[in-house]
Amino acid sequence: MNLSMKYIILYVSDSQRSIHFYQHILGLPIRAEHGTYVEFDTGSTILALNTRESVKEMTPLEIPETPVSSQTFEIGFVTENVEAVIKKVREHGVTIIGEPKVKPWGQTVAYIADPDGHYIEICSPME
């Protein structure tokens, strides 16, 4: 069996607020829009958003009304200049969870949260 990661869908409370965050603050181009479902072009993996309400109507999944307070995953974005990204998102009032820090393996890593509290790692490429 050969599996490959194609997309990640985040369930959000307010699609317009999340679209603004990912498109205008992080600078991700929109790849496709279908009602409340939006895809962003992030390279080889698509990042998609859909409202919690819409997902509950279309799938058998149990989706909580609001984001859970405990996160169990993070989304990672790679950039050549972590500090510049953190400076830009800070200017937009984005929650900074962890300031840029060089890890023992040489990678610079910082953490932020999107409007629904999803954890996002902003990191330099692995060398």
N, C-alpha and C positions, 0 to 999 in steps of 0.2 A: 504494500500500500504506500502510495506517495502523496502526502498531504502538503499543501502550501498555504500560507496565510494570505488571504485575499482582502479581507476587510474586517473592521471593528465597528460596531454600532454602539454609540453611547445613547442612553435614554436620558432625555433632558426635560426640565420643567417648562422652560420658555424657549421655544425654537428661535425666535428673533434675537433674543439676548445671546444665545449660544452661537448663532450664525455670526453675529457681530464680533464676538470674541475670537472665533477661529478664523474668520475671513479678514477682519479689519485690524485686530490686535496682533494675532500670530501671522497674518499674511498668507493664509492658505487659499489657493484658488478653488472656487466651487466647480466641481466636475459635473454634477447632475442635481436636479431638484425635482421631486415628485410629491407635491403636497407638503406634508410636514417632514418628509424624508429628504435629507440633503447629504450629498457626498462631496468630500474635499479631496483634491489630488495631493497626495503626500509622498509620491514616489511609487514604489511597488505595492504598497498596501493602502487601501482606501480607508479613510476615516469618515464614518457616516454618523449622522444624528437623526433621531426621531423622538417625538414627544412620547412621554410615558402613556398618555391617554390613547394615542394612535396605536402604539404597540399592544396595549391591552385589548383593543378592538380587533386587531388583525392576527394575534397569535394566542396560543394556549398558555403562554408564560405568565407566571404570577409576578406582576410588577408593582412595587410599592408606590404609593401616591407621591411620596417625597423621597429625595436621596437618603440613603442610609448613612448613619453617622460613622460607620466603620468601613473604610475602603480596603479592598482586597486585591487591587491591581493598580498599575500605573501605565500611562502611555508615554513612550519615549520619542523625543525629537532630537535629531543630531544637527549640530551647527558648528561652524568654525569659530564663532565668537559668542560663547555662552554669556559673558558679561554684558555684551551689547543687547542681547535678547532680554536679559533680566532688567536692564536699565529701561528698555522700551516698555515692557509690560508693567513695570513699577509706575511709570508715568501715566498709565491708564488705570491705576488703582487695583491691579491684579494682586491677589493674595500670594505673597512669596512665602513658601513653606521652608525652604532651605536655600541659603545664599550659595553662590558658586564656590565650590571647594574642589581642590585637586585630590583625587583618590590615590591610594597607594600604587595603583597600576598606571597612573599618569593621566587618566581621563578627568576633565573638569565636569562636574555635575552640579546642577541646581534643581530645585523643585518648586512648582507653582500649583495653583488649583484653578480649574475653570469655574464658570458661574454656578455649576451644580456640585462643585466640590470634588470632581474627578481629579486624581493626582496626575500631574504631568512632569516628566523628567525632561530637562533641557540639558543636553550633554554634548561634549566634543566627540569627534570620531575616535574610535579605538585605533591605536597605532600598533 
